[in-house]
Amino acid sequence: MTMIEAAIDTMRAVQDELLASEAVYIRLGGGEKTVRAMPGRTVFRSVNDVGAWIRIETRDFIVAAGALDAPPETGDVIRFRGADYEVLAPNGEPAWRWSDPYRTAYRIHTKHTGGEE
């Protein structure tokens, strides 16, 4: 393990302890699992058909890669603090990305679909 990998592991543990909260990850086909998730956001920008800039902000959740049995999929739901967030991303973007170069956590893009934020 390199020094950077060790630092990322340490950072992930601190984030999980201090910044993450419990959430329920619900698979589209059924099944749910309690995970620790750290909320965040991503801003997507694109140009529409008439040339106007569109800005879309998603609610993101950073979840340790080992917390899920398989990568996130569009249509899955994250239930966080009483609200539901559907896994998806705008403009054909992927619904998730790796949070770091060592692939220790997913950054999952979502849209609020129910409950109070």
Rosetta blueprint (number, residue, H / E / L):
1 M L
2 T L
3 M H
4 I H
5 E H
6 A H
7 A H
8 I H
9 D H
10 T H
11 M H
12 R H
13 A H
14 V H
15 Q H
16 D H
17 E H
18 L H
19 L L
20 A L
21 S E
22 E E
23 A E
24 V E
25 Y E
26 I E
27 R L
28 L L
29 G L
30 G L
31 G L
32 E E
33 K E
34 T E
35 V E
36 R E
37 A E
38 M E
39 P E
40 G E
41 R E
42 T E
43 V E
44 F E
45 R E
46 S E
47 V E
48 N L
49 D L
50 V L
51 G L
52 A L
53 W E
54 I E
55 R E
56 I E
57 E E
58 T E
59 R E
60 D E
61 F E
62 I E
63 V E
64 A E
65 A H
66 G H
67 A H
68 L L
69 D L
70 A L
71 P L
72 P L
73 E L
74 T L
75 G L
76 D L
77 V E
78 I E
79 R E
80 F E
81 R L
82 G L
83 A E
84 D E
85 Y E
86 E E
87 V E
88 L L
89 A L
90 P L
91 N L
92 G L
93 E L
94 P L
95 A L
96 W E
97 R E
98 W E
99 S L
100 D L
101 P L
102 Y L
103 R L
104 T L
105 A E
106 Y E
107 R E
108 I E
109 H E
110 T E
111 K E
112 H E
113 T E
114 G E
115 G L
116 E L
117 E L
